[in-house]
Amino acid sequence: MSPSVTFFVPCLNEEENIGRTLDCIEMAIFDEPFSFEVLVVDDGSTDQTYENAKNHRLSRSLRSEEH
């Protein structure tokens, strides 16, 4: 079953913020009755943005794409 809502999170060198961003999305949709996915699009970060996103507890609903 495909998700009914997709959240797109574009980022570049956001290792300090990506966790908080994903936390905010998670809190906002915690009790909502729909399926979802979070698509993090890393546009070539040179820091740990991609790894931090992959290791977040939302990773079961997370697709991280690295360019």
C-alpha positions in Angstrom: 0.0 0.0 0.0 1.4 3.4 -0.9 1.4 6.2 1.6 -1.4 8.7 1.5 0.9 11.6 2.5 4.5 12.3 1.6 6.5 14.9 3.3 9.4 16.2 1.3 12.4 17.6 3.3 15.1 19.1 1.0 18.3 19.7 2.9 21.9 20.7 2.4 24.4 20.5 5.3 21.7 20.3 8.0 23.3 17.8 10.4 22.4 20.1 13.3 18.8 20.5 12.3 17.6 17.3 10.4 16.8 15.4 13.6 14.7 18.2 15.0 12.9 18.6 11.7 12.0 14.9 11.6 11.0 15.1 15.3 8.6 18.0 14.5 7.0 16.0 11.6 6.7 13.0 13.8 4.9 15.0 16.6 2.6 16.7 14.1 1.3 13.4 12.6 1.6 11.1 15.6 -2.1 10.3 16.0 -3.3 11.0 12.5 -5.3 8.2 10.8 -3.3 8.1 7.5 -0.2 6.4 6.2 2.8 8.5 5.5 6.4 8.6 4.3 9.1 11.2 4.8 11.3 11.8 1.8 14.6 13.5 2.7 16.4 14.8 -0.3 20.1 15.6 0.5 21.5 17.8 -2.2 25.1 16.9 -1.7 25.8 17.7 1.9 29.4 17.5 3.1 28.4 16.9 6.7 26.5 14.1 8.5 23.0 15.1 7.3 22.4 11.9 5.3 23.6 9.6 8.1 21.6 11.5 10.7 18.4 11.2 8.7 19.0 7.5 8.0 19.5 6.9 11.7 16.4 8.8 12.9 13.6 6.7 14.6 11.4 7.7 11.6 13.6 5.6 9.4 10.9 3.0 9.0 8.9 5.6 7.1 11.9 7.5 5.7 13.4 7.5 2.2 16.7 9.3 2.1 18.1 10.1 -1.3 21.6 11.3 -1.8 22.6 13.2 -5.0 
